[in-house]
Amino acid sequence: MLRIGITGGIGSGKTTVCKIFETLGVPVYYADDRAKWLMVHEPKLVNQIKSLLGTEAYLPDGSLNRQYVAGKIFKKNSLRLGLNAIVHPAVQQDGQQWFNQLGDVPYGLYEAALLYESGGYQSFDFIIVVTAPEALRIERVVKRDGTTPEAVAARINSQMPEVEKVKKADFVINNDGQHSLIKEVLKIHHQLLDRC
């Protein structure tokens, strides 16, 4: 079974692409969603996050205080890097366990925004990068999250430049609204099946 990483900057449309792969029967591990779950349900991770960011990182009901955490990590780079150093290894280990339990499938996808930044890309057979023009990415995230263009731009600037991700990719999907995503996914799907 091939282990395929899929990444792209915020607003590039990774989730949409993954949903298309899922319609083809490809299992997908959503690292960002799983990270949110682990950050609340894994006691060791919770304690490490509280040590780094303070007890205010969690609300009285035990849920993550997302606004507080975002405010801290996007203002102070060392805190963002520290949080990533805690969370990424836990998610990568969880993802590897997920792959090990998949059973008889040709390949599985591991979707993560920070695949290159975390170093996690090294454990995959191939990497797919989803791209889109920055203005379109900002527009999508503003609409999706109800945030400001400036806040989205700050998040984009905290990630590896898209051009660097594309250089390192084995496959690239252009999600600019001008190309057929279904055709692009089908082409890569058949290329991956040929390599299984």
Contacts in CASP RR format, 6 or more apart in sequence:
PFRMAT RR
TARGET T0000
AUTHOR 0000-0000-0000
METHOD contacts of the structure
MODEL  1
MLRIGITGGIGSGKTTVCKIFETLGVPVYYADDRAKWLMVHEPKLVNQIK
SLLGTEAYLPDGSLNRQYVAGKIFKKNSLRLGLNAIVHPAVQQDGQQWFN
QLGDVPYGLYEAALLYESGGYQSFDFIIVVTAPEALRIERVVKRDGTTPE
AVAARINSQMPEVEKVKKADFVINNDGQHSLIKEVLKIHHQLLDRC
1 99 0 8 1.000
1 102 0 8 1.000
1 103 0 8 1.000
1 104 0 8 1.000
1 105 0 8 1.000
1 106 0 8 1.000
1 107 0 8 1.000
1 108 0 8 1.000
1 196 0 8 1.000
2 106 0 8 1.000
2 107 0 8 1.000
2 108 0 8 1.000
2 125 0 8 1.000
2 126 0 8 1.000
2 192 0 8 1.000
2 195 0 8 1.000
2 196 0 8 1.000
3 99 0 8 1.000
3 107 0 8 1.000
3 108 0 8 1.000
3 110 0 8 1.000
3 123 0 8 1.000
3 124 0 8 1.000
3 125 0 8 1.000
4 107 0 8 1.000
4 108 0 8 1.000
4 109 0 8 1.000
4 110 0 8 1.000
4 124 0 8 1.000
4 125 0 8 1.000
4 126 0 8 1.000
4 127 0 8 1.000
4 128 0 8 1.000
4 192 0 8 1.000
5 109 0 8 1.000
5 110 0 8 1.000
5 111 0 8 1.000
5 112 0 8 1.000
5 115 0 8 1.000
5 121 0 8 1.000
5 124 0 8 1.000
5 126 0 8 1.000
5 127 0 8 1.000
5 128 0 8 1.000
6 14 0 8 1.000
6 17 0 8 1.000
6 18 0 8 1.000
6 109 0 8 1.000
6 110 0 8 1.000
6 111 0 8 1.000
6 112 0 8 1.000
6 115 0 8 1.000
6 127 0 8 1.000
6 128 0 8 1.000
6 129 0 8 1.000
6 130 0 8 1.000
7 14 0 8 1.000
7 111 0 8 1.000
7 112 0 8 1.000
7 113 0 8 1.000
7 114 0 8 1.000
7 115 0 8 1.000
7 116 0 8 1.000
7 121 0 8 1.000
7 127 0 8 1.000
7 128 0 8 1.000
7 129 0 8 1.000
7 130 0 8 1.000
7 165 0 8 1.000
8 14 0 8 1.000
8 113 0 8 1.000
8 115 0 8 1.000
8 129 0 8 1.000
8 130 0 8 1.000
8 131 0 8 1.000
8 162 0 8 1.000
8 165 0 8 1.000
9 113 0 8 1.000
9 130 0 8 1.000
9 137 0 8 1.000
9 156 0 8 1.000
9 159 0 8 1.000
9 162 0 8 1.000
9 165 0 8 1.000
10 113 0 8 1.000
10 137 0 8 1.000
10 141 0 8 1.000
10 152 0 8 1.000
10 155 0 8 1.000
10 156 0 8 1.000
10 159 0 8 1.000
11 132 0 8 1.000
11 137 0 8 1.000
11 140 0 8 1.000
11 141 0 8 1.000
11 144 0 8 1.000
12 130 0 8 1.000
12 131 0 8 1.000
12 132 0 8 1.000
12 137 0 8 1.000
12 162 0 8 1.000
12 175 0 8 1.000
13 130 0 8 1.000
13 132 0 8 1.000
13 140 0 8 1.000
13 175 0 8 1.000
14 111 0 8 1.000
14 113 0 8 1.000
14 130 0 8 1.000
15 30 0 8 1.000
15 111 0 8 1.000
16 175 0 8 1.000
16 181 0 8 1.000
17 128 0 8 1.000
17 130 0 8 1.000
17 173 0 8 1.000
17 175 0 8 1.000
17 181 0 8 1.000
17 185 0 8 1.000
18 28 0 8 1.000
18 30 0 8 1.000
18 109 0 8 1.000
18 111 0 8 1.000
20 181 0 8 1.000
20 182 0 8 1.000
20 185 0 8 1.000
21 28 0 8 1.000
21 109 0 8 1.000
21 185 0 8 1.000
21 189 0 8 1.000
22 28 0 8 1.000
24 185 0 8 1.000
24 186 0 8 1.000
24 189 0 8 1.000
25 105 0 8 1.000
26 105 0 8 1.000
26 107 0 8 1.000
26 108 0 8 1.000
26 109 0 8 1.000
26 189 0 8 1.000
27 102 0 8 1.000
27 105 0 8 1.000
27 108 0 8 1.000
27 109 0 8 1.000
28 108 0 8 1.000
28 109 0 8 1.000
28 110 0 8 1.000
28 111 0 8 1.000
29 95 0 8 1.000
29 98 0 8 1.000
29 99 0 8 1.000
29 108 0 8 1.000
29 109 0 8 1.000
29 110 0 8 1.000
29 111 0 8 1.000
30 111 0 8 1.000
31 91 0 8 1.000
31 95 0 8 1.000
31 110 0 8 1.000
31 111 0 8 1.000
31 112 0 8 1.000
31 113 0 8 1.000
32 111 0 8 1.000
32 112 0 8 1.000
32 113 0 8 1.000
34 91 0 8 1.000
34 94 0 8 1.000
34 95 0 8 1.000
35 87 0 8 1.000
35 90 0 8 1.000
35 91 0 8 1.000
36 64 0 8 1.000
38 45 0 8 1.000
38 87 0 8 1.000
38 90 0 8 1.000
38 91 0 8 1.000
38 94 0 8 1.000
39 45 0 8 1.000
39 46 0 8 1.000
39 49 0 8 1.000
39 64 0 8 1.000
39 87 0 8 1.000
40 46 0 8 1.000
40 62 0 8 1.000
40 63 0 8 1.000
40 64 0 8 1.000
42 90 0 8 1.000
45 86 0 8 1.000
45 87 0 8 1.000
45 90 0 8 1.000
46 58 0 8 1.000
48 86 0 8 1.000
49 57 0 8 1.000
49 58 0 8 1.000
49 69 0 8 1.000
49 83 0 8 1.000
49 86 0 8 1.000
49 87 0 8 1.000
50 57 0 8 1.000
50 58 0 8 1.000
52 79 0 8 1.000
52 82 0 8 1.000
52 83 0 8 1.000
52 86 0 8 1.000
53 68 0 8 1.000
53 69 0 8 1.000
53 72 0 8 1.000
53 73 0 8 1.000
53 79 0 8 1.000
53 83 0 8 1.000
56 65 0 8 1.000
56 68 0 8 1.000
57 64 0 8 1.000
57 65 0 8 1.000
57 68 0 8 1.000
57 69 0 8 1.000
57 72 0 8 1.000
58 64 0 8 1.000
58 65 0 8 1.000
59 65 0 8 1.000
69 83 0 8 1.000
72 79 0 8 1.000
73 79 0 8 1.000
73 80 0 8 1.000
73 83 0 8 1.000
74 80 0 8 1.000
74 154 0 8 1.000
74 155 0 8 1.000
74 158 0 8 1.000
77 158 0 8 1.000
80 158 0 8 1.000
84 114 0 8 1.000
84 117 0 8 1.000
84 118 0 8 1.000
88 114 0 8 1.000
88 118 0 8 1.000
88 119 0 8 1.000
88 120 0 8 1.000
91 112 0 8 1.000
92 118 0 8 1.000
92 120 0 8 1.000
92 123 0 8 1.000
95 110 0 8 1.000
96 123 0 8 1.000
99 108 0 8 1.000
99 110 0 8 1.000
102 108 0 8 1.000
106 192 0 8 1.000
106 193 0 8 1.000
106 196 0 8 1.000
107 125 0 8 1.000
107 192 0 8 1.000
107 193 0 8 1.000
107 196 0 8 1.000
109 128 0 8 1.000
110 124 0 8 1.000
112 118 0 8 1.000
112 120 0 8 1.000
113 159 0 8 1.000
114 159 0 8 1.000
114 160 0 8 1.000
115 121 0 8 1.000
115 124 0 8 1.000
115 127 0 8 1.000
116 160 0 8 1.000
116 164 0 8 1.000
116 165 0 8 1.000
116 168 0 8 1.000
117 159 0 8 1.000
117 160 0 8 1.000
121 127 0 8 1.000
121 168 0 8 1.000
125 195 0 8 1.000
126 170 0 8 1.000
126 171 0 8 1.000
126 192 0 8 1.000
126 195 0 8 1.000
127 168 0 8 1.000
127 169 0 8 1.000
127 170 0 8 1.000
127 171 0 8 1.000
128 169 0 8 1.000
128 170 0 8 1.000
128 171 0 8 1.000
128 172 0 8 1.000
128 173 0 8 1.000
128 188 0 8 1.000
129 162 0 8 1.000
129 165 0 8 1.000
129 166 0 8 1.000
129 168 0 8 1.000
129 169 0 8 1.000
129 171 0 8 1.000
129 172 0 8 1.000
129 173 0 8 1.000
130 172 0 8 1.000
130 173 0 8 1.000
130 175 0 8 1.000
131 162 0 8 1.000
131 165 0 8 1.000
131 166 0 8 1.000
131 172 0 8 1.000
131 173 0 8 1.000
131 174 0 8 1.000
131 175 0 8 1.000
131 176 0 8 1.000
132 140 0 8 1.000
132 174 0 8 1.000
132 175 0 8 1.000
132 176 0 8 1.000
132 177 0 8 1.000
133 176 0 8 1.000
134 156 0 8 1.000
134 162 0 8 1.000
136 176 0 8 1.000
136 177 0 8 1.000
137 152 0 8 1.000
137 156 0 8 1.000
138 149 0 8 1.000
138 152 0 8 1.000
138 153 0 8 1.000
138 156 0 8 1.000
141 147 0 8 1.000
141 152 0 8 1.000
141 155 0 8 1.000
142 148 0 8 1.000
142 149 0 8 1.000
142 152 0 8 1.000
145 152 0 8 1.000
166 172 0 8 1.000
171 188 0 8 1.000
171 191 0 8 1.000
173 181 0 8 1.000
173 184 0 8 1.000
173 185 0 8 1.000
173 188 0 8 1.000
174 184 0 8 1.000
175 181 0 8 1.000
END
